């Protein structure tokens, strides 16, 4: 089956890390508002429906960059009552249930993430299927599995797509 995706936008990886790509068909209107190495911020409308903000992320994996990334992401929307959806690799283990193996979960490492959610009034859409979205592909005592991919939405966005 061939997908008919006529439009694309790319952010090249830096070395072997990162990079983002969006593809969409002609019946979807996408406008790129801004971007950097960790996100693509857009407005999207489908089939003439209401326009909403879509932000696609590959959050930094490095602890020293995470807090500033989420702070800058919060600043994208000054109107917290807008239709907004953020999706992608958050590089965050947000709760003990999002992790198996490795070092223990530390609530102090994600305080700034919960501050982001509180500031933006976004909520996570719960995924279905497998619990974890990343693993180190090891077994037994060396196995580490984590949920890193997330979809965060505003209440207004969830009214558009119940």
N, CA and C atoms as an extended XYZ file, in Angstrom:
486
Properties=species:S:1:pos:R:3:atomname:S:1:resname:S:1:resid:I:1 pbc="F F F"
N         0.839       -1.172        0.000 N   UNK     1
C         0.000        0.000        0.000 CA  UNK     1
C         0.887        1.239        0.000 C   UNK     1
N         0.695        2.094       -0.957 N   UNK     2
C         1.488        3.314       -1.043 CA  UNK     2
C         0.733        4.457       -0.381 C   UNK     2
N         1.411        5.141        0.539 N   UNK     3
C         0.796        6.293        1.192 CA  UNK     3
C         1.012        7.514        0.308 C   UNK     3
N        -0.009        8.319        0.177 N   UNK     4
C         0.087        9.505       -0.667 CA  UNK     4
C         0.344       10.719        0.216 C   UNK     4
N         1.601       10.911        0.547 N   UNK     5
C         2.005       12.033        1.377 CA  UNK     5
C         2.841       12.964        0.500 C   UNK     5
N         2.198       14.025        0.023 N   UNK     6
C         2.820       14.895       -0.972 CA  UNK     6
C         3.712       15.972       -0.376 C   UNK     6
N         3.604       16.228        0.922 N   UNK     7
C         4.336       17.328        1.535 CA  UNK     7
C         5.232       16.801        2.654 C   UNK     7
N         6.345       17.499        2.867 N   UNK     8
C         7.295       17.066        3.893 CA  UNK     8
C         8.061       18.260        4.432 C   UNK     8
N         8.517       18.116        5.679 N   UNK     9
C         9.386       19.098        6.313 CA  UNK     9
C        10.389       18.323        7.158 C   UNK     9
N        11.665       18.654        7.042 N   UNK    10
C        12.723       17.911        7.718 CA  UNK    10
C        13.595       18.837        8.556 C   UNK    10
N        14.085       18.305        9.647 N   UNK    11
C        15.184       18.906       10.405 CA  UNK    11
C        16.264       17.836       10.442 C   UNK    11
N        17.394       18.161        9.881 N   UNK    12
C        18.484       17.190        9.782 CA  UNK    12
C        19.021       16.824       11.165 C   UNK    12
N        19.447       15.579       11.333 N   UNK    13
C        20.072       15.196       12.603 CA  UNK    13
C        21.429       15.873       12.757 C   UNK    13
N        21.874       15.964       13.987 N   UNK    14
C        23.211       16.466       14.275 CA  UNK    14
C        24.070       15.239       14.544 C   UNK    14
N        24.942       14.916       13.620 N   UNK    15
C        25.691       13.666       13.705 CA  UNK    15
C        24.722       12.506       13.552 C   UNK    15
N        24.709       11.592       14.534 N   UNK    16
C        23.784       10.463       14.472 CA  UNK    16
C        22.583       10.658       15.393 C   UNK    16
N        22.490       11.831       16.041 N   UNK    17
C        21.421       12.062       17.015 CA  UNK    17
C        20.383       13.037       16.474 C   UNK    17
N        19.151       12.814       16.902 N   UNK    18
C        18.078       13.770       16.622 CA  UNK    18
C        17.556       13.683       15.213 C   UNK    18
N        17.048       14.818       14.758 N   UNK    19
C        16.395       14.882       13.462 CA  UNK    19
C        14.904       14.682       13.631 C   UNK    19
N        14.142       15.422       12.868 N   UNK    20
C        12.682       15.318       12.879 CA  UNK    20
C        12.184       15.380       11.443 C   UNK    20
N        11.059       14.743       11.188 N   UNK    21
C        10.461       14.802        9.862 CA  UNK    21
C         8.945       14.733        9.989 C   UNK    21
N         8.267       15.533        9.184 N   UNK    22
C         6.807       15.489        9.066 CA  UNK    22
C         6.452       15.226        7.621 C   UNK    22
N         5.453       14.391        7.400 N   UNK    23
C         4.885       14.176        6.074 CA  UNK    23
C         3.386       14.339        6.193 C   UNK    23
N         2.745       14.924        5.180 N   UNK    24
C         1.298       15.052        5.211 CA  UNK    24
C         0.743       15.090        3.799 C   UNK    24
N        -0.539       14.759        3.707 N   UNK    25
C        -1.212       14.705        2.409 CA  UNK    25
C        -1.854       16.053        2.093 C   UNK    25
N        -2.304       16.196        0.868 N   UNK    26
C        -2.858       17.471        0.400 CA  UNK    26
C        -4.159       17.851        1.085 C   UNK    26
N        -4.882       16.896        1.669 N   UNK    27
C        -6.132       17.253        2.345 CA  UNK    27
C        -5.896       17.783        3.768 C   UNK    27
N        -4.630       17.871        4.165 N   UNK    28
C        -4.258       18.439        5.454 CA  UNK    28
C        -3.462       19.715        5.187 C   UNK    28
N        -3.869       20.795        5.828 N   UNK    29
C        -3.148       22.064        5.692 CA  UNK    29
C        -2.229       22.216        6.895 C   UNK    29
N        -0.926       22.291        6.641 N   UNK    30
C         0.076       22.448        7.690 CA  UNK    30
C         0.883       23.703        7.407 C   UNK    30
N         0.975       24.557        8.403 N   UNK    31
C         1.844       25.739        8.322 CA  UNK    31
C         2.906       25.616        9.398 C   UNK    31
N         4.163       25.719        8.991 N   UNK    32
C         5.268       25.656        9.950 CA  UNK    32
C         5.413       27.037       10.576 C   UNK    32
N         5.262       27.123       11.903 N   UNK    33
C         5.374       28.395       12.607 CA  UNK    33
C         6.815       28.675       13.023 C   UNK    33
N         7.444       27.689       13.643 N   UNK    34
C         8.854       27.782       14.019 CA  UNK    34
C         9.391       26.396       14.303 C   UNK    34
N        10.712       26.310       14.356 N   UNK    35
C        11.342       25.016       14.590 CA  UNK    35
C        12.768       25.231       15.078 C   UNK    35
N        13.283       24.207       15.713 N   UNK    36
C        14.706       24.127       16.013 CA  UNK    36
C        15.075       22.654       16.029 C   UNK    36
N        16.216       22.313       16.565 N   UNK    37
C        16.672       20.918       16.504 CA  UNK    37
C        15.794       19.968       17.299 C   UNK    37
N        14.931       20.490       18.212 N   UNK    38
C        14.137       19.628       19.078 CA  UNK    38
C        12.635       19.696       18.866 C   UNK    38
N        12.153       20.574       17.997 N   UNK    39
C        10.704       20.635       17.782 CA  UNK    39
C        10.348       21.282       16.447 C   UNK    39
N         9.151       20.948       15.988 N   UNK    40
C         8.521       21.622       14.854 CA  UNK    40
C         7.160       22.078       15.350 C   UNK    40
N         6.916       23.371       15.337 N   UNK    41
C         5.645       23.930       15.801 CA  UNK    41
C         4.824       24.324       14.580 C   UNK    41
N         3.574       23.882       14.533 N   UNK    42
C         2.742       24.061       13.344 CA  UNK    42
C         1.329       24.504       13.715 C   UNK    42
N         0.601       24.938       12.698 N   UNK    43
C        -0.857       24.955       12.770 CA  UNK    43
C        -1.328       23.933       11.754 C   UNK    43
N        -2.420       23.262       12.087 N   UNK    44
C        -2.934       22.162       11.260 CA  UNK    44
C        -4.444       22.299       11.140 C   UNK    44
N        -4.950       22.063        9.950 N   UNK    45
C        -6.392       21.884        9.782 CA  UNK    45
C        -6.600       20.765        8.767 C   UNK    45
N        -7.633       19.988        8.991 N   UNK    46
C        -7.931       18.840        8.139 CA  UNK    46
C        -9.340       18.976        7.594 C   UNK    46
N        -9.462       18.802        6.302 N   UNK    47
C       -10.774       18.819        5.640 CA  UNK    47
C       -11.569       20.081        5.977 C   UNK    47
N       -10.906       21.219        6.068 N   UNK    48
C       -11.597       22.467        6.335 CA  UNK    48
C       -12.093       22.622        7.760 C   UNK    48
N       -11.714       21.702        8.661 N   UNK    49
C       -12.128       21.774       10.069 CA  UNK    49
C       -11.359       22.876       10.782 C   UNK    49
N       -11.627       23.036       12.060 N   UNK    50
C       -10.964       24.060       12.869 CA  UNK    50
C        -9.447       23.862       12.881 C   UNK    50
N        -8.742       24.960       12.928 N   UNK    51
C        -7.285       24.935       12.972 CA  UNK    51
C        -6.817       24.734       14.416 C   UNK    51
N        -5.734       23.976       14.581 N   UNK    52
C        -5.172       23.738       15.899 CA  UNK    52
C        -3.651       23.758       15.817 C   UNK    52
N        -3.017       23.894       16.977 N   UNK    53
C        -1.567       23.894       17.048 CA  UNK    53
C        -1.072       22.476       17.266 C   UNK    53
N        -0.101       22.066       16.470 N   UNK    54
C         0.551       20.773       16.637 CA  UNK    54
C         2.043       20.983       16.785 C   UNK    54
N         2.604       20.491       17.856 N   UNK    55
C         4.043       20.618       18.090 CA  UNK    55
C         4.624       19.216       18.188 C   UNK    55
N         5.575       18.935       17.314 N   UNK    56
C         6.191       17.616       17.219 CA  UNK    56
C         7.582       17.717       17.818 C   UNK    56
N         7.882       16.825       18.759 N   UNK    57
C         9.104       16.990       19.554 CA  UNK    57
C        10.033       15.782       19.504 C   UNK    57
N        11.286       16.070       19.633 N   UNK    58
C        12.321       15.120       20.008 CA  UNK    58
C        13.099       15.841       21.102 C   UNK    58
N        12.656       15.654       22.342 N   UNK    59
C        13.227       16.388       23.468 CA  UNK    59
C        14.670       15.963       23.709 C   UNK    59
N        15.465       16.873       24.254 N   UNK    60
C        16.871       16.536       24.501 CA  UNK    60
C        17.003       15.370       25.476 C   UNK    60
N        17.927       14.472       25.213 N   UNK    61
C        18.150       13.359       26.144 CA  UNK    61
C        19.052       13.737       27.314 C   UNK    61
N        19.666       14.917       27.259 N   UNK    62
C        20.641       15.316       28.268 CA  UNK    62
C        19.973       16.113       29.371 C   UNK    62
N        20.197       15.704       30.618 N   UNK    63
C        19.542       16.331       31.774 CA  UNK    63
C        19.743       17.833       31.809 C   UNK    63
N        20.939       18.301       31.483 N   UNK    64
C        21.220       19.732       31.576 CA  UNK    64
C        20.442       20.565       30.549 C   UNK    64
N        19.872       19.938       29.523 N   UNK    65
C        19.107       20.659       28.502 CA  UNK    65
C        17.596       20.516       28.665 C   UNK    65
N        17.150       19.540       29.438 N   UNK    66
C        15.721       19.232       29.509 CA  UNK    66
C        14.894       20.377       30.093 C   UNK    66
N        15.321       20.954       31.202 N   UNK    67
C        14.527       21.997       31.845 CA  UNK    67
C        14.330       23.191       30.913 C   UNK    67
N        15.377       23.647       30.247 N   UNK    68
C        15.227       24.803       29.353 CA  UNK    68
C        14.367       24.450       28.137 C   UNK    68
N        14.437       23.198       27.654 N   UNK    69
C        13.584       22.791       26.532 CA  UNK    69
C        12.112       22.933       26.896 C   UNK    69
N        11.701       22.381       28.044 N   UNK    70
C        10.290       22.419       28.433 CA  UNK    70
C         9.850       23.836       28.785 C   UNK    70
N        10.748       24.635       29.328 N   UNK    71
C        10.426       26.034       29.604 CA  UNK    71
C        10.176       26.786       28.293 C   UNK    71
N        11.048       26.592       27.315 N   UNK    72
C        10.880       27.240       26.009 CA  UNK    72
C         9.629       26.746       25.293 C   UNK    72
N         9.316       25.473       25.438 N   UNK    73
C         8.109       24.921       24.818 CA  UNK    73
C         6.858       25.573       25.401 C   UNK    73
N         6.846       25.804       26.696 N   UNK    74
C         5.697       26.461       27.343 CA  UNK    74
C         5.493       27.872       26.795 C   UNK    74
N         6.562       28.524       26.415 N   UNK    75
C         6.483       29.892       25.917 CA  UNK    75
C         5.940       29.986       24.486 C   UNK    75
N         5.798       28.855       23.797 N   UNK    76
C         5.230       28.873       22.439 CA  UNK    76
C         3.792       29.371       22.436 C   UNK    76
N         3.021       29.022       23.458 N   UNK    77
C         1.604       29.395       23.521 CA  UNK    77
C         1.376       30.339       24.670 C   UNK    77
N         1.123       31.603       24.367 N   UNK    78
C         0.779       32.546       25.440 CA  UNK    78
C        -0.680       32.377       25.853 C   UNK    78
N        -1.517       31.880       24.932 N   UNK    79
C        -2.922       31.618       25.240 CA  UNK    79
C        -3.055       30.154       25.627 C   UNK    79
N        -3.173       29.881       26.927 N   UNK    80
C        -3.238       28.493       27.380 CA  UNK    80
C        -4.578       27.836       27.051 C   UNK    80
N        -5.528       28.605       26.540 N   UNK    81
C        -6.822       28.027       26.182 CA  UNK    81
C        -6.915       27.692       24.698 C   UNK    81
N        -5.804       27.506       24.037 N   UNK    82
C        -5.825       27.188       22.613 CA  UNK    82
C        -5.878       25.680       22.400 C   UNK    82
N        -6.258       25.288       21.198 N   UNK    83
C        -6.281       23.876       20.808 CA  UNK    83
C        -4.853       23.477       20.471 C   UNK    83
N        -4.228       22.714       21.371 N   UNK    84
C        -2.805       22.404       21.231 CA  UNK    84
C        -2.564       20.936       21.516 C   UNK    84
N        -1.757       20.310       20.665 N   UNK    85
C        -1.339       18.924       20.855 CA  UNK    85
C         0.171       18.850       20.662 C   UNK    85
N         0.854       18.256       21.619 N   UNK    86
C         2.297       18.016       21.548 CA  UNK    86
C         2.480       16.512       21.480 C   UNK    86
N         3.282       16.055       20.524 N   UNK    87
C         3.503       14.605       20.437 CA  UNK    87
C         4.929       14.300       20.022 C   UNK    87
N         5.426       13.193       20.538 N   UNK    88
C         6.750       12.740       20.154 CA  UNK    88
C         7.526       12.175       21.319 C   UNK    88
N         8.834       12.167       21.145 N   UNK    89
C         9.745       11.599       22.132 CA  UNK    89
C        10.047       12.654       23.182 C   UNK    89
N         9.457       12.497       24.365 N   UNK    90
C         9.624       13.464       25.449 CA  UNK    90
C        10.946       13.268       26.193 C   UNK    90
N        11.561       12.099       26.025 N   UNK    91
C        12.775       11.753       26.771 CA  UNK    91
C        12.608       11.970       28.269 C   UNK    91
N        11.399       11.666       28.760 N   UNK    92
C        11.095       11.818       30.184 CA  UNK    92
C        10.473       10.533       30.706 C   UNK    92
N        10.969       10.060       31.807 N   UNK    93
C        10.292        9.027       32.574 CA  UNK    93
C         9.520        9.790       33.643 C   UNK    93
N         8.205        9.911       33.460 N   UNK    94
C         7.398       10.812       34.288 CA  UNK    94
C         6.903       10.200       35.594 C   UNK    94
N         6.937        8.878       35.709 N   UNK    95
C         6.472        8.240       36.940 CA  UNK    95
C         7.156        6.880       37.089 C   UNK    95
N         7.102        6.303       38.278 N   UNK    96
C         7.712        4.981       38.467 CA  UNK    96
C         7.107        3.917       37.549 C   UNK    96
N         5.837        4.075       37.166 N   UNK    97
C         5.187        3.103       36.277 CA  UNK    97
C         5.709        3.173       34.852 C   UNK    97
N         6.447        4.237       34.513 N   UNK    98
C         6.985        4.420       33.166 CA  UNK    98
C         8.367        3.813       32.999 C   UNK    98
N         8.800        3.030       33.987 N   UNK    99
C        10.186        2.538       33.958 CA  UNK    99
C        10.267        1.131       34.527 C   UNK    99
N        11.112        0.330       33.883 N   UNK   100
C        11.430       -1.009       34.381 CA  UNK   100
C        12.940       -1.160       34.315 C   UNK   100
N        13.564       -1.520       35.417 N   UNK   101
C        15.000       -1.776       35.442 CA  UNK   101
C        15.818       -0.495       35.528 C   UNK   101
N        17.127       -0.667       35.620 N   UNK   102
C        18.032        0.475       35.682 CA  UNK   102
C        17.979        1.172       37.022 C   UNK   102
N        18.443        2.410       37.043 N   UNK   103
C        18.459        3.168       38.292 CA  UNK   103
C        17.034        3.488       38.726 C   UNK   103
N        16.817        3.652       40.014 N   UNK   104
C        15.463        3.917       40.511 CA  UNK   104
C        14.924        5.252       40.005 C   UNK   104
N        13.608        5.348       39.904 N   UNK   105
C        12.939        6.580       39.499 CA  UNK   105
C        13.163        7.649       40.564 C   UNK   105
N        13.437        8.878       40.126 N   UNK   106
C        13.678        9.991       41.049 CA  UNK   106
C        12.707       11.122       40.714 C   UNK   106
N        11.745       11.384       41.610 N   UNK   107
C        10.747       12.440       41.399 CA  UNK   107
C        11.382       13.813       41.183 C   UNK   107
N        12.534       14.057       41.786 N   UNK   108
C        13.194       15.357       41.659 CA  UNK   108
C        13.659       15.640       40.233 C   UNK   108
N        13.893       14.592       39.444 N   UNK   109
C        14.361       14.773       38.066 CA  UNK   109
C        13.269       15.229       37.104 C   UNK   109
N        12.008       15.207       37.531 N   UNK   110
C        10.919       15.579       36.614 CA  UNK   110
C        10.019       16.685       37.161 C   UNK   110
N        10.428       17.336       38.224 N   UNK   111
C         9.614       18.415       38.786 CA  UNK   111
C         9.317       19.479       37.742 C   UNK   111
N        10.314       19.865       36.982 N   UNK   112
C        10.135       20.881       35.934 CA  UNK   112
C         9.147       20.424       34.867 C   UNK   112
N         9.038       19.116       34.605 N   UNK   113
C         8.060       18.608       33.633 CA  UNK   113
C         6.640       18.820       34.164 C   UNK   113
N         6.438       18.516       35.441 N   UNK   114
C         5.114       18.732       36.032 CA  UNK   114
C         4.801       20.224       36.156 C   UNK   114
N         5.815       21.042       36.341 N   UNK   115
C         5.614       22.497       36.302 CA  UNK   115
C         5.137       22.925       34.916 C   UNK   115
N         5.719       22.327       33.865 N   UNK   116
C         5.300       22.610       32.494 CA  UNK   116
C         3.823       22.262       32.297 C   UNK   116
N         3.415       21.071       32.733 N   UNK   117
C         2.020       20.655       32.582 CA  UNK   117
C         1.081       21.599       33.330 C   UNK   117
N         1.488       22.009       34.524 N   UNK   118
C         0.661       22.917       35.313 CA  UNK   118
C         0.560       24.297       34.652 C   UNK   118
N         1.645       24.770       34.117 N   UNK   119
C         1.676       26.088       33.478 CA  UNK   119
C         0.861       26.115       32.189 C   UNK   119
N         0.880       25.028       31.419 N   UNK   120
C         0.220       24.997       30.106 CA  UNK   120
C        -1.174       24.374       30.143 C   UNK   120
N        -1.546       23.772       31.257 N   UNK   121
C        -2.833       23.086       31.401 CA  UNK   121
C        -2.983       21.920       30.420 C   UNK   121
N        -1.881       21.302       30.044 N   UNK   122
C        -1.937       20.150       29.153 CA  UNK   122
C        -2.064       18.866       29.966 C   UNK   122
N        -2.644       17.862       29.323 N   UNK   123
C        -2.795       16.556       29.972 CA  UNK   123
C        -2.329       15.484       28.998 C   UNK   123
N        -1.882       14.379       29.544 N   UNK   124
C        -1.399       13.288       28.699 CA  UNK   124
C        -2.551       12.409       28.248 C   UNK   124
N        -2.566       12.108       26.960 N   UNK   125
C        -3.492       11.105       26.424 CA  UNK   125
C        -2.869        9.748       26.714 C   UNK   125
N        -3.583        8.896       27.401 N   UNK   126
C        -3.041        7.590       27.756 CA  UNK   126
C        -2.952        6.700       26.521 C   UNK   126
N        -1.825        6.067       26.373 N   UNK   127
C        -1.616        5.187       25.227 CA  UNK   127
C        -2.215        3.814       25.497 C   UNK   127
N        -2.421        3.087       24.425 N   UNK   128
C        -2.901        1.720       24.542 CA  UNK   128
C        -1.866        0.802       23.924 C   UNK   128
N        -1.870       -0.432       24.354 N   UNK   129
C        -0.882       -1.368       23.843 CA  UNK   129
C         0.256       -1.511       24.827 C   UNK   129
N         1.455       -1.603       24.315 N   UNK   130
C         2.626       -1.795       25.161 CA  UNK   130
C         2.854       -0.632       26.115 C   UNK   130
N         3.387       -0.946       27.275 N   UNK   131
C         3.642        0.064       28.301 CA  UNK   131
C         4.845        0.922       27.967 C   UNK   131
N         5.873        0.333       27.391 N   UNK   132
C         7.138        1.026       27.186 CA  UNK   132
C         7.368        1.311       25.696 C   UNK   132
N         8.048        2.427       25.426 N   UNK   133
C         8.312        2.810       24.039 CA  UNK   133
C         9.799        2.773       23.698 C   UNK   133
N        10.639        2.454       24.674 N   UNK   134
C        12.082        2.354       24.456 CA  UNK   134
C        12.628        1.246       25.337 C   UNK   134
N        13.627        0.543       24.823 N   UNK   135
C        14.347       -0.427       25.652 CA  UNK   135
C        15.812       -0.436       25.240 C   UNK   135
N        16.652       -0.915       26.148 N   UNK   136
C        18.070       -1.044       25.821 CA  UNK   136
C        18.359       -2.378       25.131 C   UNK   136
N        17.315       -3.165       24.872 N   UNK   137
C        17.401       -4.442       24.144 CA  UNK   137
C        18.315       -5.461       24.814 C   UNK   137
N        18.316       -5.395       26.130 N   UNK   138
C        19.057       -6.396       26.902 CA  UNK   138
C        18.049       -7.253       27.646 C   UNK   138
N        18.519       -8.283       28.271 N   UNK   139
C        17.601       -9.168       28.981 CA  UNK   139
C        18.041       -9.358       30.421 C   UNK   139
N        17.167      -10.018       31.143 N   UNK   140
C        17.405      -10.352       32.552 CA  UNK   140
C        17.643       -9.101       33.387 C   UNK   140
N        18.654       -9.115       34.254 N   UNK   141
C        18.915       -8.010       35.183 CA  UNK   141
C        19.427       -6.746       34.489 C   UNK   141
N        19.880       -6.866       33.248 N   UNK   142
C        20.413       -5.711       32.526 CA  UNK   142
C        19.339       -4.971       31.726 C   UNK   142
N        18.120       -5.511       31.687 N   UNK   143
C        17.056       -4.922       30.870 CA  UNK   143
C        16.570       -3.600       31.475 C   UNK   143
N        16.407       -2.605       30.606 N   UNK   144
C        15.801       -1.330       30.977 CA  UNK   144
C        14.747       -1.013       29.924 C   UNK   144
N        13.535       -0.720       30.378 N   UNK   145
C        12.445       -0.320       29.487 CA  UNK   145
C        11.836        0.964       30.042 C   UNK   145
N        11.495        1.913       29.141 N   UNK   146
C        10.943        3.187       29.578 CA  UNK   146
C         9.873        3.674       28.613 C   UNK   146
N         8.917        4.384       29.152 N   UNK   147
C         7.924        5.066       28.327 CA  UNK   147
C         8.426        6.486       28.123 C   UNK   147
N         8.827        6.817       26.893 N   UNK   148
C         9.361        8.133       26.577 CA  UNK   148
C         8.478        8.908       25.601 C   UNK   148
N         7.729        8.192       24.777 N   UNK   149
C         6.877        8.842       23.776 CA  UNK   149
C         5.546        9.214       24.413 C   UNK   149
N         5.097       10.441       24.157 N   UNK   150
C         3.883       10.950       24.794 CA  UNK   150
C         3.088       11.809       23.830 C   UNK   150
N         1.787       11.918       24.135 N   UNK   151
C         0.900       12.869       23.474 CA  UNK   151
C         0.258       13.696       24.577 C   UNK   151
N         0.493       15.006       24.515 N   UNK   152
C        -0.062       15.941       25.494 CA  UNK   152
C        -1.032       16.858       24.774 C   UNK   152
N        -2.207       17.083       25.366 N   UNK   153
C        -3.200       17.927       24.704 CA  UNK   153
C        -3.848       18.886       25.692 C   UNK   153
N        -4.347       19.968       25.109 N   UNK   154
C        -5.174       20.883       25.899 CA  UNK   154
C        -6.592       20.318       25.944 C   UNK   154
N        -7.360       20.788       26.894 N   UNK   155
C        -8.761       20.396       26.981 CA  UNK   155
C        -9.498       20.802       25.705 C   UNK   155
N        -9.162       21.984       25.181 N   UNK   156
C        -9.808       22.475       23.959 CA  UNK   156
C        -9.520       21.563       22.771 C   UNK   156
N        -8.301       21.032       22.672 N   UNK   157
C        -7.969       20.099       21.593 CA  UNK   157
C        -8.783       18.814       21.743 C   UNK   157
N        -8.941       18.345       22.970 N   UNK   158
C        -9.696       17.093       23.185 CA  UNK   158
C       -11.172       17.261       22.829 C   UNK   158
N       -11.696       18.485       22.886 N   UNK   159
C       -13.069       18.716       22.426 CA  UNK   159
C       -13.164       18.600       20.912 C   UNK   159
N       -12.081       18.990       20.183 N   UNK   160
C       -12.079       18.848       18.735 CA  UNK   160
C       -12.008       17.383       18.318 C   UNK   160
N       -11.286       16.578       19.092 N   UNK   161
C       -11.040       15.172       18.753 CA  UNK   161
C       -11.374       14.277       19.942 C   UNK   161
N       -12.677       14.130       20.246 N   UNK   162
C       -13.055       13.325       21.410 CA  UNK   162
C       -12.725       11.865       21.221 C   UNK   162
